[in-house]
Amino acid sequence: MTPDWGLIERQLRSLLPPRGVVAARQELLAYDCDGLTLTRHQPRLVVLPETTEQVVAVVRCCAQLNVPFIARGSGTGLSGGALAEQDAVVIATSRMRRVLNLDLENQRVTVQPGVINSWVTRAVAGEGFYYAPDPSSQVACSIGGNVAENSGGVHCLKYGVTSNHVLELEVVLPDGTVTTLGGGLPEMPGLDLRGVFIGSEGTLGIATAITLRLLRAPETVAVLLADFPSMEAAGEAVRRVTGAGVLPAGMEMMDSLCIQAVDDYFGVDEYPRDAAAVLLIELDGHALEVKDSVELASRLCLEAGAGGVRQAWTEEARTRLWKGRKSAITALGRQYPSYYLQDGVVPRTALPGVLAAIEQLSGEHGLPVANVFHAGDGNLHPLILYRAGDPGVNERVKALGGEILRLCIEAGGSISGEHGVGSDKRCYMDWMFSPDDLASMQLVRRAFDPDGLANPGKIFPTPKSCGESLGRLVELKVRGVELPADALVF
């Protein structure tokens, strides 16, 4: 039965404060995609709750009317995870921006999901603490979105991704029940349902209060900038530094296309323009430890073929070096108004070969690819640059993106390191997982969401979204595996 959207809107307006429901077509345009702009779908309704109680009321309303809902943070995601591909209510948490509790004695803070990532560190920096996960979009992305995608950042090499820094979650389940996952301690007995929820991309419910682990700011921090005549030489430096037992806080690489775009963007040659690649290495810890690590890493970079190694010890100098890396995508956007950012992972030893193969694929498809990525843990972020008006360009871009992910898997890697699967990469899930693997994941999802209302159609391939998945799903159904309703639309 087709939902009565007029009735749904009236009920939602009765549950929320004034201006808590967005229904005007021109206003809904702001929600027709996330950071992945290649595909757009305008939602029917968007709601803007401010409290857990309001989220509960909205979710219960959706459950009673059998209406799907999609959680959305700041909309900076890059896998189409917040895309409303079917008629659904988008629950945007952007007004849930309160710090609920600050407990510095136990090094933790509890925040609502709409709190911006960088605000957490800003709130505690004066006391000598910080929050470690730092995606490049940290000045815009929300903690709730970071939890949904299990986001990483430039410091994940040493400090881990979001799941390593979330202690407890208050979660509204798809039937409107409120539950707590995890606890105030780093290790809790029983099954780690907190870990199951983190990275589930809104398919298991909505986090409405998130307790984060805070770290003490390190005594000393230094950043190295090494330039190289080839990507292979830069990859060799990564291998040597990590192989020598040095554990950088962050280790990032940029290719010549990114270097020149960044220098043009800022109007100053911050990075050597003639370099084929630059490597940023951040080292932190006790002063003597950092001094020794800087000397060793500098020597190893030079031995690998670096043209030079620049050291930054002051906060101002470090910020200047990192600014280019954090602004790389923006800088490239000045030259190419559209981009498609992939998120594959490969073993560090496979970096040179995979990067060379990406360059070859770029030439074959006639699309430039810029590389800026987390070199320390092999998390690639190739940006396929294109102009949206070119005939057939969307299909070419998607085809190239799929071939890059295939390369990553063949090298022993993964289709995603931190951006999630969403709607963008669900058709590639069977490249990594067997039918039994996918069925097991679906059973976990059904345990949280038996009616399939929470962010339907995401992560897992369906015949409706991925035609080639039909045979695999039929196979599962024949074997008696119970799947969500959206997986059985033939």
ABEGO torsion letter per residue (X at the ends): XBBBAAAAAAAAAAABBBGABBABAAAAAAAABBABAABBBBBABBBBBABAAAAAAAAAAAAAAGBBBBBBBAGABAAGAABBABBBBBBBAAABABBABBBAAAGBBBBBAABBAAAAAAAAAAAGBBBABBBAAAAABBAAAAAAAGBBEAAAAAAEBAAAABABBBBBBAAGBBBBBEBABABBBEBBAAAAABGAGGAAEBBABBBBBBBBBBABBBBBBBBBABAAAAAAAAAAAAAAGBBBABBBBBBAAAAAAAAAAAGBBABBAABABBBBBBBBEBAAAAAAAAAAAAAAAAAAGBABBBBBABAAAAAAAAAAAAAAAAAAAAABABBBBBABBBBAAAAAAAAAAAAAAAAAAGBBBBBBBBAAAGBBBBBBBBBAABBGAAAAAAAAAAAAAAAAAAAGBBABAAAEAEAAAAAAAAAABBAAAAAAAAAAAAAABAAGABGBGBGBBBAAABAAAAAAAAAAAAAGBBBBAAAABX
